[in-house]
């Protein structure tokens, strides 16, 4: 039979490992320009991603996400917009981003909305996909 002290140590060690994993899971992985461009070039599934926001990591220390909005004709009209998820009171220019206006599906129409785009995705236009 194992001693209660040994069992307690195992429980504490397991808890420490789990807490570390949880802490790391909340920290987006740092990406470079090539990794962002490669991610933007990957195919994506409109049906499984519609109405979701997917964290892609961070670029220059700022979280980058892919939003997949859709409206009345889903999943056919789902779009993907890769952009910075800016902290409160942070301007797009201060993180090196570029403000771009894109059309976002809303109800039976589309409306223009401005997003802060990581600079490596601007020239190729890969930040926006239909």
C-alpha positions in Angstrom: 0.0 0.0 0.0 1.3 3.5 -0.9 1.7 6.0 1.8 -0.7 9.0 1.9 2.4 11.3 1.6 3.4 9.7 -1.7 -0.2 9.9 -3.0 -0.4 13.6 -2.0 2.9 14.4 -3.8 1.6 12.7 -7.0 -1.6 14.8 -6.8 0.3 18.0 -6.2 2.6 17.3 -9.1 -0.3 16.5 -11.4 -2.1 19.7 -10.4 1.1 21.7 -11.1 1.4 20.2 -14.6 -2.2 20.9 -15.4 -2.0 24.5 -14.2 1.1 25.0 -16.3 -0.7 23.6 -19.3 -3.7 25.8 -18.7 -1.5 28.9 -18.4 0.3 28.1 -21.6 -2.9 27.5 -23.4 -4.0 31.1 -22.7 -0.8 32.5 -24.2 -0.9 32.8 -28.0 2.1 31.4 -29.8 4.3 34.1 -31.4 4.2 33.9 -35.2 6.5 35.4 -37.8 5.4 36.9 -41.1 6.0 33.7 -43.0 3.9 31.7 -40.6 1.0 34.2 -40.9 1.2 34.1 -44.7 1.3 30.3 -44.7 -1.7 30.2 -42.4 -3.7 32.6 -44.5 -2.9 30.5 -47.6 -4.3 27.3 -46.1 -7.7 26.1 -47.2 -10.6 26.5 -44.8 -14.0 24.9 -44.4 -16.9 27.4 -44.5 -19.4 25.0 -43.0 -17.4 24.0 -39.9 -16.0 27.5 -39.3 -19.0 29.8 -39.9 -19.8 32.0 -36.9 -16.4 31.2 -35.2 -13.4 33.2 -34.1 -10.2 31.1 -34.2 -7.0 32.3 -32.4 -4.0 32.1 -34.8 -1.3 33.2 -32.3 0.3 36.6 -32.0 2.4 38.8 -34.2 4.6 41.5 -32.7 3.0 40.5 -29.3 -0.6 41.2 -30.3 -3.1 38.4 -30.7 -4.2 37.6 -34.3 -7.6 35.9 -34.9 -9.6 34.6 -37.9 -13.2 35.6 -37.8 -15.7 33.7 -39.9 -19.0 35.7 -40.1 -22.0 34.5 -42.0 -25.6 35.7 -42.2 -28.6 34.5 -44.1 -27.2 32.1 -46.6 -24.8 29.9 -44.6 -22.3 28.4 -45.1 -22.1 29.6 -48.7 -21.5 33.3 -47.8 -19.2 32.7 -44.9 -16.1 34.9 -45.2 -12.7 34.7 -43.3 -11.1 37.9 -42.0 -7.7 37.6 -40.3 -7.0 40.5 -38.1 -5.4 41.8 -34.9 -7.5 41.5 -31.8 -6.4 44.8 -30.3 -6.2 45.4 -26.6 -8.4 48.2 -25.2 -7.1 51.7 -25.9 -4.6 50.4 -28.5 -4.5 51.9 -32.0 -3.9 49.9 -35.1 -0.9 52.0 -36.1 0.8 51.6 -32.7 1.1 47.8 -33.3 2.2 48.1 -36.9 -1.1 47.1 -38.4 -3.0 48.5 -41.4 -6.6 49.5 -41.2 -8.6 47.9 -44.0 -12.3 48.0 -44.7 -14.0 44.7 -45.8 -17.5 43.6 -46.6 -19.1 41.6 -43.8 -22.3 39.6 -44.2 -25.1 41.0 -42.1 -28.7 39.8 -42.5 -29.5 39.8 -46.2 -26.8 42.2 -47.1 -23.1 43.1 -46.5 -21.8 46.1 -44.6 -18.3 47.6 -44.6 -16.4 47.1 -41.4 -12.8 48.2 -40.6 -10.3 45.8 -39.2 -6.7 46.1 -38.1 -4.6 43.8 -40.4 -1.1 42.5 -39.7 1.1 44.2 -42.3 2.5 40.9 -43.9 -1.1 40.0 -45.1 -1.9 43.3 -46.6 0.0 43.2 -49.9 -1.3 39.8 -50.8 -4.9 40.5 -49.7 -4.8 37.1 -47.9 -6.5 38.6 -44.8 -9.9 38.4 -46.5 -11.3 35.3 -48.2 -14.8 34.5 -49.5 
